[in-house]
């Protein structure tokens, strides 16, 4: 037993031989506070997942990307705005309505009649609209055309690849391309009669082209919602005037009440994201705004590079398939340049062939305990050295005073 005592690395002293000092108490309190702060920090690091990122080639093909939008146009009315999406595959979405809402804004940027009066334009569906759509579907079944049907365009060249005008809308677009009067002849077109349209008023009601009842308070517009696009290079834009496609040209026709020289495309982008958000995601266009310094037609372009992203959540064992992006902004005044262009806000996006995989990783409990013991031991050792140094220094200083060496 006596031989075993020789290996004791922690020799003890008698209780009555221990000396307690003010400096020792100060060091103890300070070191305890430091230990508590560092313990809380280590606990936070242990409970917070560490994100590990890997780069892989994106072999996925096709699919759909959801674009979430929340923008304000302080000086552009909802009745003047149209939203379109086009991509290199040839897909076109003109005058998008589904899942998007437009709210009129007053001079202070507040929503006018938010509970849904005539001043709120809803680009979506509700129960009443759903019933109308069902009735329209039943009507379409009754008037179903043969597969080889090719409607007459009544002298105007068709704007469709098929060269046919199968609907009243097709005839309208063909006539507008030739600058012919469509309204005066609408009752003679077989396609319009088949759809129950004999007057221009009926046509506007069925195609939602009736003028919106404007409130004098309406000076701006808020666009909120989402749209779905193909996972290929393309663009979506918000521009004044109704869109139409003539050959390879994408055009917007301004209403007669819109003065092009007084357009103000000042916009505030509260949020634009491509897919579901995940912890720590950064959307560069969040809370971005652009103030148009002078009135007139102007084109704002945002060139967006999308990086497909997979976020693996450890706790729920789920994977979020989304996109991160970087953006470059460019704008030009269409009045001061010889090049042609369309006034509006354009978002041109493309996808990177590289995918980012983000995996949540947590420290093991044993790693946390090891870190904690190392922390406690290190602070205890350092505080002991400091306490011993202070004790010896103060004790030596006190003896010199007693000997009269220091006055």
Buried (B, 14 or more C-beta within 10 A) or exposed (E): EEEEEEEEEEEEEEEEEEEEEEBBEEBEEEBEEBBEEBBEEBEEEBEEBEBEEEEEEBEEEEEEBBBBBBBBBBBBBBBBBBBBBBBEEEEEBBBBBEBBBBBBBBEEEEBBBEEEEEBBBBBEEEEEEEEEEEEEEEEEEEEEEEEEEBBBBBEBEBBBEEEBBBBBBBBBBBBBBEEBEBEEEBEEBEBBEBBEBBEBEBBBEBEEEEEBEBBEBBBBBBBBBEBEBBBBEBBBBBBBBBBBBEEEEBEBEBEEEBEBEEBBBBBBBBBBBBBBEBEEBEBBBEEBEBEBEEBBBBBBBBBBBBBBBBBBBEEEEEEBBBBBBEBEEEBEBBEEEEEEBBBBBBBBBBBBEEBBBBBBEBBEEEEBEEBBEEBEEEBEEEBEEBBEEBBEEEEEEEEEEEEEEEE
